[in-house]
């Protein structure tokens, strides 16, 4: 399972969106107007143990929220942000996450071609390598 899917599954379990309905993994669909997405991008370097075994990785994600209503786009981004702050030393889809750290609070990125507000924030994960 990918990091984006693990985190999206966690968000849905916390009541933040419904997978493939209002919460999407790896894509920003044109519809519905109100939607959220979890997108992967390159993260930080791996952490090794003393015998050069890979122990931890630091993938990064962009979390994205869109709605015709500014308040709804902002509230959904804040809900994702708040839920991710609670990930501390727990297993998500069988993988141990030491933490998920937002790199900044949610902010308005733009209004898209359909005049929908788009809010985003980025997060870095600190997770065990599931090899």
N, CA, C and O atoms as a GROMACS GRO file, in nm:
protein
  524
    1UNK      N    1   0.085  -0.118   0.000
    1UNK     CA    2   0.000   0.000   0.000
    1UNK      C    3   0.090   0.124   0.000
    1UNK      O    4   0.195   0.124   0.065
    2UNK      N    5   0.050   0.227  -0.071
    2UNK     CA    6   0.130   0.350  -0.076
    2UNK      C    7   0.105   0.437   0.046
    2UNK      O    8   0.004   0.423   0.114
    3UNK      N    9   0.198   0.526   0.073
    3UNK     CA   10   0.183   0.620   0.184
    3UNK      C   11   0.055   0.702   0.166
    3UNK      O   12  -0.020   0.722   0.262
    4UNK      N   13   0.031   0.749   0.044
    4UNK     CA   14  -0.088   0.830   0.020
    4UNK      C   15  -0.216   0.752   0.053
    4UNK      O   16  -0.308   0.807   0.113
    5UNK      N   17  -0.221   0.626   0.014
    5UNK     CA   18  -0.339   0.545   0.043
    5UNK      C   19  -0.350   0.515   0.192
    5UNK      O   20  -0.460   0.516   0.246
    6UNK      N   21  -0.238   0.489   0.258
    6UNK     CA   22  -0.241   0.465   0.404
    6UNK      C   23  -0.296   0.587   0.477
    6UNK      O   24  -0.380   0.574   0.566
    7UNK      N   25  -0.248   0.706   0.439
    7UNK     CA   26  -0.295   0.827   0.506
    7UNK      C   27  -0.439   0.862   0.469
    7UNK      O   28  -0.515   0.906   0.555
    8UNK      N   29  -0.476   0.842   0.345
    8UNK     CA   30  -0.615   0.868   0.304
    8UNK      C   31  -0.710   0.772   0.376
    8UNK      O   32  -0.818   0.813   0.418
    9UNK      N   33  -0.671   0.646   0.389
    9UNK     CA   34  -0.753   0.549   0.461
    9UNK      C   35  -0.768   0.591   0.607
    9UNK      O   36  -0.877   0.580   0.664
   10UNK      N   37  -0.659   0.638   0.666
   10UNK     CA   38  -0.666   0.689   0.803
   10UNK      C   39  -0.761   0.809   0.812
   10UNK      O   40  -0.847   0.814   0.901
   11UNK      N   41  -0.747   0.904   0.720
   11UNK     CA   42  -0.835   1.022   0.723
   11UNK      C   43  -0.982   0.982   0.713
   11UNK      O   44  -1.066   1.033   0.786
   12UNK      N   45  -1.012   0.890   0.622
   12UNK     CA   46  -1.151   0.844   0.608
   12UNK      C   47  -1.200   0.777   0.737
   12UNK      O   48  -1.316   0.793   0.775
   13UNK      N   49  -1.112   0.702   0.804
   13UNK     CA   50  -1.151   0.637   0.931
   13UNK      C   51  -1.178   0.739   1.041
   13UNK      O   52  -1.249   0.710   1.137
   14UNK      N   53  -1.122   0.858   1.026
   14UNK     CA   54  -1.144   0.966   1.122
   14UNK      C   55  -1.263   1.055   1.083
   14UNK      O   56  -1.288   1.158   1.146
   15UNK      N   57  -1.335   1.015   0.979
   15UNK     CA   58  -1.452   1.091   0.935
   15UNK      C   59  -1.419   1.209   0.846
   15UNK      O   60  -1.504   1.295   0.823
   16UNK      N   61  -1.296   1.213   0.795
   16UNK     CA   62  -1.255   1.322   0.706
   16UNK      C   63  -1.263   1.270   0.562
   16UNK      O   64  -1.164   1.221   0.508
   17UNK      N   65  -1.379   1.281   0.502
   17UNK     CA   66  -1.400   1.237   0.365
   17UNK      C   67  -1.429   1.089   0.353
   17UNK      O   68  -1.416   1.012   0.449
   18UNK      N   69  -1.468   1.052   0.232
   18UNK     CA   70  -1.498   0.913   0.197
   18UNK      C   71  -1.414   0.880   0.075
   18UNK      O   72  -1.419   0.949  -0.027
   19UNK      N   73  -1.336   0.771   0.086
   19UNK     CA   74  -1.248   0.733  -0.024
   19UNK      C   75  -1.323   0.718  -0.155
   19UNK      O   76  -1.430   0.658  -0.160
   20UNK      N   77  -1.266   0.774  -0.261
   20UNK     CA   78  -1.319   0.768  -0.398
   20UNK      C   79  -1.457   0.831  -0.414
   20UNK      O   80  -1.524   0.809  -0.515
   21UNK      N   81  -1.498   0.910  -0.316
   21UNK     CA   82  -1.624   0.985  -0.325
   21UNK      C   83  -1.595   1.133  -0.305
   21UNK      O   84  -1.624   1.215  -0.391
   22UNK      N   85  -1.536   1.166  -0.189
   22UNK     CA   86  -1.495   1.304  -0.161
   22UNK      C   87  -1.346   1.314  -0.130
   22UNK      O   88  -1.291   1.424  -0.123
   23UNK      N   89  -1.280   1.199  -0.110
   23UNK     CA   90  -1.138   1.194  -0.077
   23UNK      C   91  -1.067   1.102  -0.177
   23UNK      O   92  -1.100   0.984  -0.189
   24UNK      N   93  -0.969   1.159  -0.248
   24UNK     CA   94  -0.905   1.088  -0.358
   24UNK      C   95  -0.755   1.071  -0.331
   24UNK      O   96  -0.694   1.152  -0.262
   25UNK      N   97  -0.699   0.965  -0.387
   25UNK     CA   98  -0.557   0.934  -0.368
   25UNK      C   99  -0.486   0.950  -0.503
   25UNK      O  100  -0.520   0.886  -0.602
   26UNK      N  101  -0.385   1.037  -0.503
   26UNK     CA  102  -0.300   1.052  -0.621
   26UNK      C  103  -0.362   1.123  -0.739
   26UNK      O  104  -0.305   1.120  -0.848
   27UNK      N  105  -0.475   1.186  -0.719
   27UNK     CA  106  -0.537   1.260  -0.830
   27UNK      C  107  -0.629   1.370  -0.778
   27UNK      O  108  -0.680   1.363  -0.666
   28UNK      N  109  -0.647   1.470  -0.862
   28UNK     CA  110  -0.736   1.583  -0.832
   28UNK      C  111  -0.846   1.582  -0.938
   28UNK      O  112  -0.832   1.646  -1.042
   29UNK      N  113  -0.955   1.512  -0.913
   29UNK     CA  114  -1.060   1.499  -1.015
   29UNK      C  115  -1.132   1.632  -1.040
   29UNK      O  116  -1.137   1.718  -0.953
   30UNK      N  117  -1.188   1.647  -1.160
   30UNK     CA  118  -1.264   1.768  -1.193
   30UNK      C  119  -1.396   1.776  -1.116
   30UNK      O  120  -1.446   1.885  -1.089
   31UNK      N  121  -1.451   1.662  -1.078
   31UNK     CA  122  -1.577   1.657  -1.003
   31UNK      C  123  -1.558   1.556  -0.891
   31UNK      O  124  -1.482   1.460  -0.906
   32UNK      N  125  -1.625   1.577  -0.780
   32UNK     CA  126  -1.724   1.678  -0.748
   32UNK      C  127  -1.659   1.813  -0.716
   32UNK      O  128  -1.537   1.824  -0.704
   33UNK      N  129  -1.743   1.916  -0.704
   33UNK     CA  130  -1.691   2.049  -0.671
   33UNK      C  131  -1.620   2.050  -0.537
   33UNK      O  132  -1.515   2.114  -0.522
   34UNK      N  133  -1.676   1.980  -0.439
   34UNK     CA  134  -1.613   1.971  -0.307
   34UNK      C  135  -1.539   1.839  -0.300
   34UNK      O  136  -1.600   1.732  -0.303
   35UNK      N  137  -1.406   1.847  -0.291
   35UNK     CA  138  -1.324   1.726  -0.291
   35UNK      C  139  -1.195   1.752  -0.215
   35UNK      O  140  -1.154   1.866  -0.195
   36UNK      N  141  -1.133   1.641  -0.172
   36UNK     CA  142  -1.002   1.644  -0.107
   36UNK      C  143  -0.914   1.542  -0.176
   36UNK      O  144  -0.963   1.446  -0.235
   37UNK      N  145  -0.783   1.562  -0.167
   37UNK     CA  146  -0.690   1.467  -0.229
   37UNK      C  147  -0.563   1.457  -0.145
   37UNK      O  148  -0.523   1.552  -0.077
   38UNK      N  149  -0.501   1.339  -0.153
   38UNK     CA  150  -0.372   1.314  -0.090
   38UNK      C  151  -0.276   1.278  -0.203
   38UNK      O  152  -0.295   1.177  -0.272
   39UNK      N  153  -0.174   1.361  -0.221
   39UNK     CA  154  -0.081   1.347  -0.333
   39UNK      C  155   0.061   1.330  -0.281
   39UNK      O  156   0.103   1.402  -0.191
   40UNK      N  157   0.135   1.234  -0.336
   40UNK     CA  158   0.272   1.210  -0.294
   40UNK      C  159   0.369   1.297  -0.373
   40UNK      O  160   0.344   1.330  -0.489
   41UNK      N  161   0.480   1.335  -0.309
   41UNK     CA  162   0.592   1.397  -0.379
   41UNK      C  163   0.720   1.356  -0.308
   41UNK      O  164   0.712   1.301  -0.198
   42UNK      N  165   0.837   1.380  -0.366
   42UNK     CA  166   0.961   1.329  -0.306
   42UNK      C  167   0.983   1.377  -0.163
   42UNK      O  168   0.957   1.493  -0.130
   43UNK      N  169   1.030   1.286  -0.080
   43UNK     CA  170   1.054   1.315   0.061
   43UNK      C  171   1.201   1.327   0.094
   43UNK      O  172   1.285   1.348   0.006
   44UNK      N  173   1.230   1.314   0.222
   44UNK     CA  174   1.366   1.327   0.271
   44UNK      C  175   1.444   1.196   0.261
   44UNK      O  176   1.389   1.094   0.220
   45UNK      N  177   1.571   1.200   0.299
   45UNK     CA  178   1.655   1.080   0.290
   45UNK      C  179   1.614   0.973   0.392
   45UNK      O  180   1.547   1.002   0.491
   46UNK      N  181   1.656   0.851   0.365
   46UNK     CA  182   1.628   0.738   0.452
   46UNK      C  183   1.715   0.745   0.577
   46UNK      O  184   1.820   0.809   0.577
   47UNK      N  185   1.670   0.678   0.685
   47UNK     CA  186   1.751   0.662   0.806
   47UNK      C  187   1.794   0.516   0.812
   47UNK      O  188   1.715   0.425   0.790
   48UNK      N  189   1.923   0.495   0.843
   48UNK     CA  190   1.981   0.361   0.849
   48UNK      C  191   2.020   0.327   0.992
   48UNK      O  192   2.046   0.416   1.073
   49UNK      N  193   2.025   0.199   1.023
   49UNK     CA  194   2.079   0.154   1.151
   49UNK      C  195   2.230   0.143   1.136
   49UNK      O  196   2.285   0.167   1.028
   50UNK      N  197   2.298   0.108   1.245
   50UNK     CA  198   2.445   0.100   1.244
   50UNK      C  199   2.498  -0.002   1.143
   50UNK      O  200   2.612   0.011   1.097
   51UNK      N  201   2.417  -0.105   1.109
   51UNK     CA  202   2.464  -0.205   1.011
   51UNK      C  203   2.415  -0.175   0.869
   51UNK      O  204   2.415  -0.262   0.782
   52UNK      N  205   2.372  -0.051   0.847
   52UNK     CA  206   2.327   0.000   0.717
   52UNK      C  207   2.196  -0.061   0.668
   52UNK      O  208   2.168  -0.062   0.549
   53UNK      N  209   2.117  -0.112   0.761
   53UNK     CA  210   1.982  -0.156   0.728
   53UNK      C  211   1.892  -0.032   0.724
   53UNK      O  212   1.899   0.052   0.814
   54UNK      N  213   1.811  -0.021   0.622
   54UNK     CA  214   1.717   0.092   0.616
   54UNK      C  215   1.611   0.072   0.723
   54UNK      O  216   1.545  -0.032   0.727
   55UNK      N  217   1.595   0.171   0.809
   55UNK     CA  218   1.501   0.160   0.921
   55UNK      C  219   1.379   0.249   0.904
   55UNK      O  220   1.266   0.205   0.927
   56UNK      N  221   1.400   0.376   0.865
   56UNK     CA  222   1.290   0.472   0.855
   56UNK      C  223   1.297   0.545   0.721
   56UNK      O  224   1.404   0.563   0.663
   57UNK      N  225   1.180   0.586   0.675
   57UNK     CA  226   1.174   0.671   0.557
   57UNK      C  227   1.088   0.794   0.590
   57UNK      O  228   1.012   0.795   0.686
   58UNK      N  229   1.102   0.896   0.505
   58UNK     CA  230   1.038   1.025   0.531
   58UNK      C  231   0.963   1.074   0.406
   58UNK      O  232   1.000   1.177   0.348
   59UNK      N  233   0.860   1.001   0.366
   59UNK     CA  234   0.784   1.046   0.249
   59UNK      C  235   0.709   1.175   0.279
   59UNK      O  236   0.677   1.205   0.394
   60UNK      N  237   0.682   1.251   0.174
   60UNK     CA  238   0.606   1.376   0.189
   60UNK      C  239   0.480   1.371   0.105
   60UNK      O  240   0.473   1.304   0.002
   61UNK      N  241   0.382   1.444   0.153
   61UNK     CA  242   0.251   1.448   0.089
   61UNK      C  243   0.203   1.590   0.078
   61UNK      O  244   0.237   1.675   0.160
   62UNK      N  245   0.123   1.616  -0.024
   62UNK     CA  246   0.050   1.741  -0.032
   62UNK      C  247  -0.096   1.704  -0.013
   62UNK      O  248  -0.149   1.614  -0.079
   63UNK      N  249  -0.161   1.775   0.078
   63UNK     CA  250  -0.303   1.752   0.105
   63UNK      C  251  -0.379   1.871   0.052
   63UNK      O  252  -0.344   1.986   0.077
   64UNK      N  253  -0.483   1.843  -0.021
   64UNK     CA  254  -0.549   1.939  -0.108
   64UNK      C  255  -0.699   1.934  -0.080
   64UNK      O  256  -0.756   1.826  -0.066
   65UNK      N  257  -0.762   2.050  -0.074
   65UNK     CA  258  -0.906   2.060  -0.051
   65UNK      C  259  -0.962   2.166  -0.144
   65UNK      O  260  -0.903   2.273  -0.162
   66UNK      N  261  -1.078   2.136  -0.203
   66UNK     CA  262  -1.139   2.229  -0.297
   66UNK      C  263  -1.289   2.236  -0.272
   66UNK      O  264  -1.353   2.136  -0.239
   67UNK      N  265  -1.344   2.356  -0.288
   67UNK     CA  266  -1.490   2.374  -0.280
   67UNK      C  267  -1.528   2.508  -0.342
   67UNK      O  268  -1.447   2.600  -0.350
   68UNK      N  269  -1.653   2.517  -0.384
   68UNK     CA  270  -1.707   2.644  -0.432
   68UNK      C  271  -1.708   2.744  -0.317
   68UNK      O  272  -1.683   2.863  -0.337
   69UNK      N  273  -1.736   2.696  -0.196
   69UNK     CA  274  -1.738   2.783  -0.079
   69UNK      C  275  -1.600   2.788  -0.013
   69UNK      O  276  -1.544   2.684   0.023
   70UNK      N  277  -1.547   2.906   0.002
   70UNK     CA  278  -1.417   2.923   0.068
   70UNK      C  279  -1.418   2.855   0.204
   70UNK      O  280  -1.325   2.783   0.239
   71UNK      N  281  -1.524   2.879   0.283
   71UNK     CA  282  -1.530   2.825   0.419
   71UNK      C  283  -1.526   2.672   0.420
   71UNK      O  284  -1.466   2.613   0.510
   72UNK      N  285  -1.586   2.609   0.323
   72UNK     CA  286  -1.585   2.463   0.318
   72UNK      C  287  -1.449   2.409   0.276
   72UNK      O  288  -1.401   2.310   0.333
   73UNK      N  289  -1.386   2.471   0.178
   73UNK     CA  290  -1.252   2.429   0.138
   73UNK      C  291  -1.156   2.442   0.255
   73UNK      O  292  -1.074   2.353   0.280
   74UNK      N  293  -1.165   2.552   0.326
   74UNK     CA  294  -1.078   2.578   0.441
   74UNK      C  295  -1.106   2.479   0.555
   74UNK      O  296  -1.012   2.425   0.614
   75UNK      N  297  -1.234   2.455   0.585
   75UNK     CA  298  -1.271   2.364   0.693
   75UNK      C  299  -1.223   2.221   0.664
   75UNK      O  300  -1.176   2.153   0.755
   76UNK      N  301  -1.235   2.176   0.540
   76UNK     CA  302  -1.189   2.042   0.506
   76UNK      C  303  -1.038   2.030   0.516
   76UNK      O  304  -0.987   1.927   0.562
   77UNK      N  305  -0.965   2.133   0.475
   77UNK     CA  306  -0.819   2.132   0.489
   77UNK      C  307  -0.781   2.130   0.637
   77UNK      O  308  -0.689   2.058   0.676
   78UNK      N  309  -0.849   2.208   0.718
   78UNK     CA  310  -0.822   2.211   0.862
   78UNK      C  311  -0.853   2.077   0.927
   78UNK      O  312  -0.784   2.035   1.019
   79UNK      N  313  -0.957   2.008   0.879
   79UNK     CA  314  -0.993   1.876   0.933
   79UNK      C  315  -0.882   1.775   0.902
   79UNK      O  316  -0.845   1.695   0.988
   80UNK      N  317  -0.829   1.778   0.779
   80UNK     CA  318  -0.718   1.688   0.745
   80UNK      C  319  -0.596   1.720   0.831
   80UNK      O  320  -0.532   1.630   0.886
   81UNK      N  321  -0.565   1.847   0.843
   81UNK     CA  322  -0.451   1.894   0.923
   81UNK      C  323  -0.462   1.845   1.067
   81UNK      O  324  -0.368   1.788   1.122
   82UNK      N  325  -0.578   1.866   1.128
   82UNK     CA  326  -0.600   1.826   1.266
   82UNK      C  327  -0.589   1.676   1.286
   82UNK      O  328  -0.532   1.629   1.384
   83UNK      N  329  -0.644   1.599   1.193
   83UNK     CA  330  -0.638   1.453   1.203
   83UNK      C  331  -0.494   1.403   1.192
   83UNK      O  332  -0.455   1.311   1.264
   84UNK      N  333  -0.416   1.462   1.104
   84UNK     CA  334  -0.277   1.416   1.086
   84UNK      C  335  -0.190   1.451   1.206
   84UNK      O  336  -0.094   1.379   1.235
   85UNK      N  337  -0.222   1.560   1.275
   85UNK     CA  338  -0.146   1.595   1.396
   85UNK      C  339  -0.158   1.487   1.503
   85UNK      O  340  -0.072   1.478   1.591
   86UNK      N  341  -0.263   1.407   1.497
   86UNK     CA  342  -0.288   1.303   1.597
   86UNK      C  343  -0.211   1.173   1.569
   86UNK      O  344  -0.210   1.083   1.652
   87UNK      N  345  -0.148   1.164   1.453
   87UNK     CA  346  -0.073   1.043   1.419
   87UNK      C  347   0.062   1.048   1.490
   87UNK      O  348   0.154   1.118   1.447
   88UNK      N  349   0.072   0.972   1.598
   88UNK     CA  350   0.195   0.965   1.677
   88UNK      C  351   0.211   0.820   1.723
   88UNK      O  352   0.129   0.768   1.798
   89UNK      N  353   0.318   0.756   1.676
   89UNK     CA  354   0.352   0.620   1.717
   89UNK      C  355   0.234   0.524   1.709
   89UNK      O  356   0.192   0.464   1.808
   90UNK      N  357   0.181   0.510   1.589
   90UNK     CA  358   0.069   0.419   1.569
   90UNK      C  359   0.078   0.351   1.433
   90UNK      O  360   0.145   0.399   1.342
   91UNK      N  361   0.009   0.239   1.422
   91UNK     CA  362   0.008   0.164   1.297
   91UNK      C  363  -0.108   0.211   1.211
   91UNK      O  364  -0.221   0.223   1.257
   92UNK      N  365  -0.078   0.237   1.085
   92UNK     CA  366  -0.180   0.271   0.986
   92UNK      C  367  -0.168   0.167   0.875
   92UNK      O  368  -0.064   0.157   0.810
   93UNK      N  369  -0.273   0.093   0.853
   93UNK     CA  370  -0.273  -0.015   0.753
   93UNK      C  371  -0.155  -0.110   0.773
   93UNK      O  372  -0.095  -0.158   0.677
   94UNK      N  373  -0.122  -0.136   0.901
   94UNK     CA  374  -0.016  -0.230   0.933
   94UNK      C  375   0.125  -0.175   0.930
   94UNK      O  376   0.220  -0.250   0.951
   95UNK      N  377   0.142  -0.045   0.904
   95UNK     CA  378   0.273   0.019   0.900
   95UNK      C  379   0.284   0.117   1.017
   95UNK      O  380   0.194   0.197   1.040
   96UNK      N  381   0.396   0.110   1.091
   96UNK     CA  382   0.413   0.197   1.208
   96UNK      C  383   0.463   0.335   1.165
   96UNK      O  384   0.567   0.350   1.101
   97UNK      N  385   0.385   0.435   1.202
   97UNK     CA  386   0.420   0.575   1.181
   97UNK      C  387   0.459   0.634   1.316
   97UNK      O  388   0.383   0.629   1.412
   98UNK      N  389   0.579   0.691   1.321
   98UNK     CA  390   0.620   0.756   1.444
   98UNK      C  391   0.549   0.890   1.458
   98UNK      O  392   0.510   0.932   1.567
   99UNK      N  393   0.532   0.957   1.343
   99UNK     CA  394   0.454   1.082   1.343
   99UNK      C  395   0.431   1.126   1.198
   99UNK      O  396   0.500   1.084   1.106
  100UNK      N  397   0.332   1.213   1.184
  100UNK     CA  398   0.308   1.284   1.058
  100UNK      C  399   0.312   1.432   1.095
  100UNK      O  400   0.233   1.478   1.178
  101UNK      N  401   0.402   1.505   1.032
  101UNK     CA  402   0.423   1.645   1.069
  101UNK      C  403   0.383   1.738   0.955
  101UNK      O  404   0.448   1.737   0.850
  102UNK      N  405   0.277   1.817   0.973
  102UNK     CA  406   0.248   1.919   0.872
  102UNK      C  407   0.365   2.017   0.863
  102UNK      O  408   0.420   2.057   0.966
  103UNK      N  409   0.401   2.056   0.742
  103UNK     CA  410   0.513   2.147   0.722
  103UNK      C  411   0.471   2.293   0.726
  103UNK      O  412   0.556   2.382   0.734
  104UNK      N  413   0.342   2.318   0.721
  104UNK     CA  414   0.285   2.452   0.738
  104UNK      C  415   0.135   2.435   0.758
  104UNK      O  416   0.079   2.331   0.723
  105UNK      N  417   0.068   2.535   0.814
  105UNK     CA  418  -0.078   2.526   0.825
  105UNK      C  419  -0.142   2.535   0.686
  105UNK      O  420  -0.079   2.582   0.591
  106UNK      N  421  -0.267   2.491   0.674
  106UNK     CA  422  -0.336   2.504   0.545
  106UNK      C  423  -0.341   2.649   0.500
  106UNK      O  424  -0.353   2.741   0.580
  107UNK      N  425  -0.332   2.667   0.368
  107UNK     CA  426  -0.341   2.801   0.311
  107UNK      C  427  -0.413   2.794   0.177
  107UNK      O  428  -0.420   2.689   0.113
  108UNK      N  429  -0.467   2.909   0.135
  108UNK     CA  430  -0.534   2.914   0.005
  108UNK      C  431  -0.429   2.924  -0.104
  108UNK      O  432  -0.346   3.016  -0.104
  109UNK      N  433  -0.432   2.828  -0.195
  109UNK     CA  434  -0.339   2.827  -0.307
  109UNK      C  435  -0.391   2.911  -0.421
  109UNK      O  436  -0.318   2.991  -0.479
  110UNK      N  437  -0.520   2.893  -0.455
  110UNK     CA  438  -0.576   2.961  -0.572
  110UNK      C  439  -0.727   2.940  -0.578
  110UNK      O  440  -0.786   2.866  -0.499
  111UNK      N  441  -0.786   3.010  -0.674
  111UNK     CA  442  -0.921   2.977  -0.720
  111UNK      C  443  -0.900   2.917  -0.858
  111UNK      O  444  -0.831   2.974  -0.942
  112UNK      N  445  -0.960   2.800  -0.879
  112UNK     CA  446  -0.937   2.731  -1.006
  112UNK      C  447  -1.022   2.790  -1.119
  112UNK      O  448  -1.091   2.890  -1.098
  113UNK      N  449  -1.016   2.731  -1.237
  113UNK     CA  450  -1.087   2.782  -1.355
  113UNK      C  451  -1.238   2.784  -1.336
  113UNK      O  452  -1.308   2.856  -1.407
  114UNK      N  453  -1.288   2.704  -1.240
  114UNK     CA  454  -1.432   2.701  -1.211
  114UNK      C  455  -1.468   2.783  -1.087
  114UNK      O  456  -1.576   2.766  -1.030
  115UNK      N  457  -1.376   2.872  -1.046
  115UNK     CA  458  -1.396   2.961  -0.931
  115UNK      C  459  -1.414   2.887  -0.799
  115UNK      O  460  -1.483   2.936  -0.709
  116UNK      N  461  -1.351   2.771  -0.787
  116UNK     CA  462  -1.353   2.696  -0.662
  116UNK      C  463  -1.224   2.728  -0.585
  116UNK      O  464  -1.117   2.736  -0.644
  117UNK      N  465  -1.236   2.745  -0.455
  117UNK     CA  466  -1.120   2.772  -0.371
  117UNK      C  467  -1.042   2.643  -0.350
  117UNK      O  468  -1.100   2.538  -0.321
  118UNK      N  469  -0.910   2.651  -0.364
  118UNK     CA  470  -0.822   2.536  -0.341
  118UNK      C  471  -0.730   2.571  -0.224
  118UNK      O  472  -0.653   2.668  -0.230
  119UNK      N  473  -0.737   2.491  -0.117
  119UNK     CA  474  -0.649   2.505  -0.001
  119UNK      C  475  -0.557   2.384   0.004
  119UNK      O  476  -0.599   2.273  -0.030
  120UNK      N  477  -0.433   2.406   0.044
  120UNK     CA  478  -0.338   2.295   0.054
  120UNK      C  479  -0.250   2.310   0.178
  120UNK      O  480  -0.245   2.417   0.239
  121UNK      N  481  -0.183   2.202   0.213
  121UNK     CA  482  -0.069   2.205   0.303
  121UNK      C  483   0.014   2.081   0.272
  121UNK      O  484  -0.035   1.986   0.210
  122UNK      N  485   0.138   2.082   0.315
  122UNK     CA  486   0.229   1.971   0.294
  122UNK      C  487   0.260   1.906   0.428
  122UNK      O  488   0.256   1.970   0.532
  123UNK      N  489   0.292   1.777   0.424
  123UNK     CA  490   0.325   1.704   0.546
  123UNK      C  491   0.438   1.606   0.518
  123UNK      O  492   0.452   1.554   0.408
  124UNK      N  493   0.518   1.582   0.622
  124UNK     CA  494   0.624   1.482   0.613
  124UNK      C  495   0.594   1.371   0.712
  124UNK      O  496   0.554   1.396   0.826
  125UNK      N  497   0.614   1.248   0.668
  125UNK     CA  498   0.591   1.131   0.752
  125UNK      C  499   0.724   1.078   0.803
  125UNK      O  500   0.827   1.089   0.736
  126UNK      N  501   0.721   1.023   0.921
  126UNK     CA  502   0.835   0.953   0.978
  126UNK      C  503   0.784   0.813   1.007
  126UNK      O  504   0.714   0.791   1.106
  127UNK      N  505   0.819   0.716   0.919
  127UNK     CA  506   0.760   0.584   0.929
  127UNK      C  507   0.864   0.475   0.914
  127UNK      O  508   0.969   0.493   0.852
  128UNK      N  509   0.831   0.360   0.973
  128UNK     CA  510   0.918   0.244   0.959
  128UNK      C  511   0.909   0.191   0.818
  128UNK      O  512   0.803   0.197   0.755
  129UNK      N  513   1.018   0.140   0.769
  129UNK     CA  514   1.019   0.079   0.637
  129UNK      C  515   0.954  -0.059   0.651
  129UNK      O  516   0.996  -0.140   0.734
  130UNK      N  517   0.854  -0.084   0.571
  130UNK     CA  518   0.779  -0.209   0.578
  130UNK      C  519   0.834  -0.314   0.486
  130UNK      O  520   0.764  -0.362   0.397
  131UNK      N  521   0.960  -0.353   0.505
  131UNK     CA  522   1.020  -0.455   0.419
  131UNK      C  523   1.010  -0.590   0.485
  131UNK      O  524   1.054  -0.690   0.430
   0.00000   0.00000   0.00000
